[in-house]
Amino acid sequence: MFTKTLTLALLALGALASPIEVGADVEKRACPGVHVFGARETTASPGYGTAGSVVTSIVNAHSGATSEAISYPACGGQSSCGSVSYANSVSQGTTAVINAVSAFAKSCPSTELVLVGYSQGAEIFDAALCGATGSGGSLASYNIKAAIFMGDPRFKAGASYNVGTCTAGGFDQRSGSCGNYSSLIQSYCDAADPYCCNGSDAATHQGYATEYGSKALAFVNSKL
């Protein structure tokens, strides 16, 4: 009986002697190869919004990939989202992007990161990645491999990463391009869109995931 008790005690001590090594191994395995951040459009319910189908297609294309939605107001003054002004919502959203991406990247520095934003969701990724002037934002040091902007109000005509028929700019057009990060971006906007371009067809603004979803996936896959 004494021998059995002593043996069990020694086994218990052995298990307690190496919790850090076991924990470190589990933590390493918990970091995926690919992680996708998604951000919804104005007034969309919390989650991915219209960006969801693109986020899902990327995750499904890469075994073990994970994703998360940026938590922010996604508002433009409407009572349904707390009457937060558009400018304030963008500001909060940009900060939320920086915090979420930074936290994840510091925990899993080797994970390849993808950004997928729709409308205001595209704008907050644009602002965080590219900065106010195009000189680079607060995400420049992280392992971001691709960024998909759909219906981005910061759309600027002539940028090398533009896709679609728009030759004008969005209502919150950026003053420059995205500097050294241009090769990581695809920004989708068509001429009829009243938000990323100067058109008058709001339905166009909601159609990018359907119209360009396969192209977005192919672009992301080419970067991973």
C-alpha positions as a Markdown table, in Angstrom:
| # | Residue | x | y | z |
|---|---|---|---|---|
| 1 | Met | 0.0 | 0.0 | 0.0 |
| 2 | Phe | 2.8 | 2.4 | 0.9 |
| 3 | Thr | 4.7 | 1.6 | -2.3 |
| 4 | Lys | 1.5 | 2.2 | -4.4 |
| 5 | Thr | 0.9 | 5.5 | -2.6 |
| 6 | Leu | 4.5 | 6.6 | -3.1 |
| 7 | Thr | 4.4 | 5.7 | -6.8 |
| 8 | Leu | 1.2 | 7.8 | -7.3 |
| 9 | Ala | 2.7 | 10.7 | -5.5 |
| 10 | Leu | 5.8 | 10.6 | -7.7 |
| 11 | Leu | 3.7 | 10.5 | -10.8 |
| 12 | Ala | 1.7 | 13.5 | -9.6 |
| 13 | Leu | 4.9 | 15.4 | -8.9 |
| 14 | Gly | 6.2 | 14.5 | -12.3 |
| 15 | Ala | 3.1 | 15.9 | -13.9 |
| 16 | Leu | 3.4 | 19.1 | -12.0 |
| 17 | Ala | 7.1 | 19.5 | -12.9 |
| 18 | Ser | 6.5 | 20.3 | -16.6 |
| 19 | Pro | 3.3 | 22.4 | -17.0 |
| 20 | Ile | 5.1 | 25.2 | -18.8 |
| 21 | Glu | 6.5 | 22.9 | -21.5 |
| 22 | Val | 3.1 | 21.2 | -22.1 |
| 23 | Gly | 1.4 | 24.6 | -22.1 |
| 24 | Ala | 3.9 | 26.1 | -24.6 |
| 25 | Asp | 3.4 | 23.1 | -26.9 |
| 26 | Val | -0.4 | 23.5 | -26.8 |
| 27 | Glu | -0.1 | 27.3 | -27.4 |
| 28 | Lys | 2.1 | 26.7 | -30.5 |
| 29 | Arg | -0.4 | 24.2 | -31.9 |
| 30 | Ala | -3.2 | 26.7 | -31.3 |
| 31 | Cys | -1.8 | 29.2 | -33.7 |
| 32 | Pro | -3.3 | 28.6 | -37.2 |
| 33 | Gly | -1.4 | 28.9 | -40.4 |
| 34 | Val | -3.9 | 31.5 | -41.6 |
| 35 | His | -6.2 | 33.9 | -39.7 |
| 36 | Val | -8.8 | 36.1 | -41.4 |
| 37 | Phe | -10.1 | 39.4 | -39.9 |
| 38 | Gly | -13.5 | 40.5 | -41.2 |
| 39 | Ala | -15.3 | 43.9 | -40.8 |
| 40 | Arg | -18.9 | 44.5 | -41.6 |
| 41 | Glu | -20.6 | 47.4 | -43.3 |
| 42 | Thr | -22.6 | 50.3 | -41.8 |
| 43 | Thr | -25.7 | 49.2 | -39.9 |
| 44 | Ala | -25.0 | 45.5 | -40.4 |
| 45 | Ser | -25.6 | 43.3 | -37.4 |
| 46 | Pro | -22.4 | 42.3 | -35.4 |
| 47 | Gly | -20.4 | 39.8 | -37.2 |
| 48 | Tyr | -19.0 | 39.8 | -40.8 |
| 49 | Gly | -21.9 | 41.4 | -42.6 |
| 50 | Thr | -21.6 | 41.1 | -46.4 |
| 51 | Ala | -17.9 | 40.3 | -46.1 |
| 52 | Gly | -18.9 | 37.0 | -44.5 |
| 53 | Ser | -19.1 | 34.9 | -47.7 |
| 54 | Val | -15.6 | 36.0 | -48.7 |
| 55 | Val | -14.2 | 35.3 | -45.2 |
| 56 | Thr | -15.8 | 31.9 | -45.3 |
| 57 | Ser | -14.4 | 31.0 | -48.7 |
| 58 | Ile | -10.8 | 31.9 | -47.6 |
| 59 | Val | -11.1 | 29.9 | -44.3 |
| 60 | Asn | -12.5 | 26.9 | -46.2 |
| 61 | Ala | -9.6 | 27.1 | -48.7 |
| 62 | His | -7.0 | 26.7 | -46.0 |
| 63 | Ser | -7.0 | 23.8 | -43.7 |
| 64 | Gly | -7.0 | 24.9 | -40.0 |
| 65 | Ala | -7.6 | 28.6 | -40.9 |
| 66 | Thr | -9.5 | 30.7 | -38.4 |
| 67 | Ser | -11.3 | 34.0 | -38.5 |
| 68 | Glu | -12.7 | 36.7 | -36.3 |
| 69 | Ala | -15.0 | 39.7 | -36.7 |
| 70 | Ile | -13.9 | 43.2 | -35.7 |
| 71 | Ser | -16.1 | 44.5 | -33.0 |
| 72 | Tyr | -17.0 | 48.2 | -33.6 |
| 73 | Pro | -20.2 | 50.3 | -34.0 |
| 74 | Ala | -20.5 | 50.1 | -37.8 |
| 75 | Cys | -22.7 | 53.1 | -37.6 |
| 76 | Gly | -23.5 | 56.3 | -39.5 |
| 77 | Gly | -25.7 | 58.1 | -37.1 |
| 78 | Gln | -28.7 | 55.7 | -37.2 |
| 79 | Ser | -30.6 | 55.0 | -34.0 |
| 80 | Ser | -30.4 | 51.2 | -34.7 |
| 81 | Cys | -26.6 | 51.3 | -34.0 |
| 82 | Gly | -26.6 | 53.7 | -31.2 |
| 83 | Ser | -26.6 | 57.0 | -33.2 |
| 84 | Val | -22.8 | 56.9 | -33.3 |
| 85 | Ser | -21.6 | 59.3 | -36.1 |
| 86 | Tyr | -19.9 | 57.9 | -39.1 |
| 87 | Ala | -16.6 | 59.6 | -38.3 |
| 88 | Asn | -16.7 | 58.4 | -34.7 |
| 89 | Ser | -17.5 | 54.9 | -35.8 |
| 90 | Val | -14.6 | 54.8 | -38.2 |
| 91 | Ser | -12.3 | 56.1 | -35.5 |
| 92 | Gln | -13.5 | 53.5 | -33.1 |
| 93 | Gly | -13.3 | 50.8 | -35.8 |
| 94 | Thr | -9.7 | 51.7 | -36.8 |
| 95 | Thr | -8.6 | 51.5 | -33.2 |
| 96 | Ala | -10.5 | 48.1 | -32.8 |
| 97 | Val | -8.6 | 46.8 | -35.9 |
| 98 | Ile | -5.2 | 47.9 | -34.6 |
| 99 | Asn | -5.9 | 46.3 | -31.2 |
| 100 | Ala | -7.3 | 43.1 | -32.5 |
| 101 | Val | -4.6 | 42.5 | -35.1 |
| 102 | Ser | -1.8 | 43.5 | -32.8 |
| 103 | Ala | -3.0 | 41.2 | -30.0 |
| 104 | Phe | -3.3 | 38.3 | -32.4 |
| 105 | Ala | 0.0 | 38.9 | -34.2 |
| 106 | Lys | 1.9 | 39.2 | -30.9 |
| 107 | Ser | 0.5 | 35.8 | -29.8 |
| 108 | Cys | 1.0 | 34.1 | -33.2 |
| 109 | Pro | 3.7 | 36.1 | -35.0 |
| 110 | Ser | 4.1 | 33.4 | -37.8 |
| 111 | Thr | 0.4 | 33.2 | -38.7 |
| 112 | Glu | -0.4 | 34.7 | -42.0 |
| 113 | Leu | -3.0 | 37.4 | -41.7 |
| 114 | Val | -5.8 | 38.4 | -44.1 |
| 115 | Leu | -8.1 | 41.4 | -43.9 |
| 116 | Val | -11.5 | 41.5 | -45.5 |
| 117 | Gly | -13.6 | 44.6 | -45.1 |
| 118 | Tyr | -16.9 | 45.7 | -46.7 |
| 119 | Ser | -17.8 | 49.4 | -47.0 |
| 120 | Gln | -17.2 | 51.1 | -43.7 |
| 121 | Gly | -15.5 | 47.8 | -42.7 |
| 122 | Ala | -13.1 | 48.3 | -45.6 |
| 123 | Glu | -12.4 | 51.9 | -44.6 |
| 124 | Ile | -11.3 | 50.9 | -41.1 |
| 125 | Phe | -8.9 | 48.3 | -42.4 |
| 126 | Asp | -7.7 | 50.8 | -45.0 |
| 127 | Ala | -7.1 | 53.4 | -42.3 |
| 128 | Ala | -5.3 | 51.0 | -40.0 |
| 129 | Leu | -3.1 | 49.5 | -42.7 |
| 130 | Cys | -2.4 | 52.5 | -45.0 |
| 131 | Gly | -2.6 | 55.4 | -42.5 |
| 132 | Ala | -4.2 | 58.8 | -43.2 |
| 133 | Thr | -1.8 | 59.8 | -46.0 |
| 134 | Gly | -0.8 | 56.5 | -47.5 |
| 135 | Ser | 2.6 | 56.4 | -45.8 |
| 136 | Gly | 1.7 | 53.3 | -43.7 |
| 137 | Gly | -0.5 | 52.7 | -40.7 |
| 138 | Ser | -0.2 | 50.9 | -37.4 |
| 139 | Leu | -0.2 | 47.4 | -38.8 |
| 140 | Ala | 2.9 | 47.6 | -41.0 |
| 141 | Ser | 5.1 | 45.5 | -38.8 |
| 142 | Tyr | 2.7 | 42.5 | -38.7 |
| 143 | Asn | 2.5 | 39.4 | -41.0 |
| 144 | Ile | -0.3 | 40.7 | -43.2 |
| 145 | Lys | -0.3 | 38.9 | -46.5 |
| 146 | Ala | -3.5 | 40.2 | -48.2 |
| 147 | Ala | -6.2 | 42.8 | -47.8 |
| 148 | Ile | -9.6 | 42.8 | -49.6 |
| 149 | Phe | -11.5 | 46.1 | -49.6 |
| 150 | Met | -15.0 | 46.0 | -51.1 |
| 151 | Gly | -16.9 | 49.3 | -51.6 |
| 152 | Asp | -14.3 | 51.2 | -49.6 |
| 153 | Pro | -15.3 | 54.9 | -49.1 |
| 154 | Arg | -11.6 | 55.8 | -49.2 |
| 155 | Phe | -11.3 | 54.4 | -52.7 |
| 156 | Lys | -8.9 | 56.5 | -54.8 |
| 157 | Ala | -9.0 | 56.5 | -58.6 |
| 158 | Gly | -5.8 | 55.3 | -60.3 |
| 159 | Ala | -4.4 | 53.2 | -57.4 |
| 160 | Ser | -2.6 | 50.1 | -58.7 |
| 161 | Tyr | -4.7 | 47.7 | -56.6 |
| 162 | Asn | -8.1 | 48.9 | -57.8 |
| 163 | Val | -10.5 | 46.4 | -59.5 |
| 164 | Gly | -13.8 | 47.5 | -61.2 |
| 165 | Thr | -15.1 | 50.3 | -63.3 |
| 166 | Cys | -14.9 | 53.3 | -61.0 |
| 167 | Thr | -12.6 | 56.1 | -62.2 |
| 168 | Ala | -13.6 | 58.6 | -59.5 |
| 169 | Gly | -13.2 | 58.4 | -55.8 |
| 170 | Gly | -15.2 | 57.5 | -52.7 |
| 171 | Phe | -16.9 | 60.1 | -50.4 |
| 172 | Asp | -14.0 | 59.8 | -48.0 |
| 173 | Gln | -11.3 | 59.4 | -50.6 |
| 174 | Arg | -7.8 | 59.0 | -49.4 |
| 175 | Ser | -5.2 | 61.5 | -50.3 |
| 176 | Gly | -2.6 | 59.0 | -51.5 |
| 177 | Ser | -2.2 | 55.3 | -52.2 |
| 178 | Cys | -1.1 | 52.7 | -49.7 |
| 179 | Gly | 2.7 | 53.0 | -50.1 |
| 180 | Asn | 4.6 | 49.8 | -49.8 |
| 181 | Tyr | 1.5 | 47.8 | -49.0 |
| 182 | Ser | -0.2 | 48.3 | -52.4 |
| 183 | Ser | 0.8 | 44.9 | -53.6 |
| 184 | Leu | -1.1 | 43.2 | -50.8 |
| 185 | Ile | -4.4 | 44.9 | -51.6 |
| 186 | Gln | -7.4 | 44.5 | -54.0 |
| 187 | Ser | -10.0 | 47.2 | -53.8 |
| 188 | Tyr | -13.2 | 46.6 | -55.6 |
| 189 | Cys | -15.5 | 49.4 | -56.7 |
| 190 | Asp | -17.8 | 50.0 | -59.7 |
| 191 | Ala | -18.8 | 53.3 | -61.3 |
| 192 | Ala | -22.5 | 53.0 | -60.3 |
| 193 | Asp | -21.7 | 52.8 | -56.6 |
| 194 | Pro | -22.6 | 56.0 | -54.7 |
| 195 | Tyr | -20.3 | 55.3 | -51.7 |
| 196 | Cys | -16.9 | 54.2 | -53.1 |
| 197 | Cys | -17.5 | 56.0 | -56.4 |
| 198 | Asn | -19.8 | 58.8 | -57.6 |
| 199 | Gly | -22.7 | 56.7 | -59.0 |
| 200 | Ser | -26.3 | 56.5 | -57.9 |
| 201 | Asp | -27.1 | 52.8 | -57.6 |
| 202 | Ala | -27.0 | 51.7 | -54.0 |
| 203 | Ala | -27.6 | 48.1 | -55.1 |
| 204 | Thr | -24.2 | 48.1 | -56.8 |
| 205 | His | -22.6 | 48.7 | -53.4 |
| 206 | Gln | -24.1 | 45.5 | -52.0 |
| 207 | Gly | -23.0 | 43.3 | -54.9 |
| 208 | Tyr | -19.2 | 43.0 | -54.6 |
| 209 | Ala | -19.1 | 39.7 | -52.6 |
| 210 | Thr | -21.1 | 38.1 | -55.4 |
| 211 | Glu | -19.5 | 39.8 | -58.3 |
| 212 | Tyr | -15.9 | 39.6 | -57.2 |
| 213 | Gly | -15.9 | 37.0 | -54.5 |
| 214 | Ser | -14.0 | 34.4 | -56.6 |
| 215 | Lys | -11.5 | 37.0 | -57.8 |
| 216 | Ala | -10.9 | 38.0 | -54.2 |
| 217 | Leu | -10.3 | 34.4 | -53.1 |
| 218 | Ala | -7.9 | 33.8 | -56.0 |
| 219 | Phe | -6.0 | 36.9 | -55.1 |
| 220 | Val | -5.7 | 35.9 | -51.4 |
| 221 | Asn | -4.7 | 32.4 | -52.3 |
| 222 | Ser | -1.9 | 33.8 | -54.5 |
| 223 | Lys | -0.5 | 35.7 | -51.5 |
| 224 | Leu | -0.6 | 32.8 | -49.0 |
